[in-house]
Amino acid sequence: MVIEDRNHIVYVSGALRSDHWPVIRTTAYIVYQRHPPGVVIDFSGVRLLHSGGERTLIAAIDEIERRHLPFTLLNVSSLAGRQLSPNVYRRLAAGAELWWNRFCGTV
């Protein structure tokens, strides 16, 4: 897994093999200090998702919703999306609009 940041976007790519949310969250907080309106976490580069990697997304969804973090999860690639359990995929889809609206300041 590779994590990069540019502007207010954190890019995650490669394979998610275990729960990487603590590392992704730390990077997002560092970016947030430079860009207080919010941070986009872009998963479009994720090509392989193991069950441990799914725990990354579950932990991210849980913490973003519970703490109302100014983070938006976007672009879980179609390949990774097909590897997600239906429950996690539904939670990502259901939260995406809310996260985006919160990020844009409309919620």
C-alpha positions in Angstrom: 0.0 0.0 0.0 1.1 3.5 -0.8 -0.2 6.7 0.7 0.5 10.1 -0.9 -0.9 13.5 -0.4 -1.4 16.4 -2.8 -3.2 19.5 -1.8 -6.3 18.4 0.2 -6.4 14.9 -1.2 -4.9 11.7 0.3 -4.3 9.1 -2.3 -4.3 5.4 -1.3 -3.0 2.8 -3.9 -1.8 -0.7 -4.1 -3.2 -3.6 -2.0 -5.0 -3.2 1.3 -3.9 -6.4 3.2 -4.6 -5.3 6.8 -6.2 -2.5 8.7 -4.3 0.6 7.5 -6.8 3.1 8.9 -4.5 4.4 11.6 -1.8 5.3 9.0 -4.3 6.8 6.6 -6.0 8.7 9.4 -2.7 10.2 10.5 -1.9 11.3 7.0 -5.4 12.8 6.7 -4.9 14.7 10.0 -1.6 16.1 8.8 -3.3 17.3 5.5 -6.2 18.6 7.5 -3.8 20.9 9.4 -2.9 22.5 6.1 -6.4 22.5 4.7 -9.0 22.9 7.5 -12.1 22.8 5.3 -11.7 19.1 4.8 -9.8 16.2 3.3 -10.7 13.8 0.5 -9.3 10.2 0.9 -9.2 8.8 -2.6 -9.1 5.0 -2.9 -9.1 4.9 -6.7 -5.6 3.3 -6.8 -6.5 0.3 -4.6 -6.4 -2.7 -6.8 -6.5 -5.6 -4.3 -8.5 -5.8 -1.1 -8.1 -8.6 1.4 -10.4 -9.1 4.4 -7.9 -7.1 6.5 -8.1 -4.3 4.1 -11.9 -4.3 4.4 -11.3 -3.6 8.1 -9.6 -0.4 7.0 -12.8 0.8 5.3 -15.0 -0.3 8.2 -12.8 1.5 10.7 -12.8 4.6 8.5 -16.5 4.7 8.1 -17.1 4.1 11.8 -14.8 6.8 12.9 -15.8 9.4 10.3 -19.4 9.0 11.2 -18.9 8.8 15.0 -16.6 11.8 15.3 -18.0 13.8 12.3 -14.6 14.1 10.8 -14.1 16.4 7.9 -12.9 13.5 5.7 -14.6 12.2 2.6 -13.9 8.6 1.3 -14.2 8.5 -2.5 -13.5 6.3 -5.5 -13.3 2.8 -4.1 -12.4 1.3 -7.4 -14.7 -1.1 -9.2 -12.2 -3.9 -8.6 -12.0 -3.2 -4.9 -15.7 -2.6 -4.8 -16.4 -6.1 -6.1 -14.2 -7.5 -3.4 -16.1 -5.8 -0.6 -18.8 -7.5 1.3 -22.3 -6.2 0.4 -22.8 -4.6 3.8 -19.6 -2.5 3.6 -20.3 -1.6 0.0 -23.8 -0.3 1.0 -22.3 1.7 3.9 -19.8 3.3 1.6 -22.5 4.2 -0.9 -24.9 5.5 1.8 -22.2 7.6 3.5 -20.6 9.1 0.3 -23.2 11.8 -0.2 -23.3 12.8 3.5 -19.5 13.0 3.7 -19.3 15.0 0.5 -22.1 17.4 1.6 -20.3 17.8 5.0 -17.0 18.4 3.2 -18.6 21.1 1.0 -20.3 22.7 3.9 -23.9 21.9 2.9 -24.7 19.7 6.0 
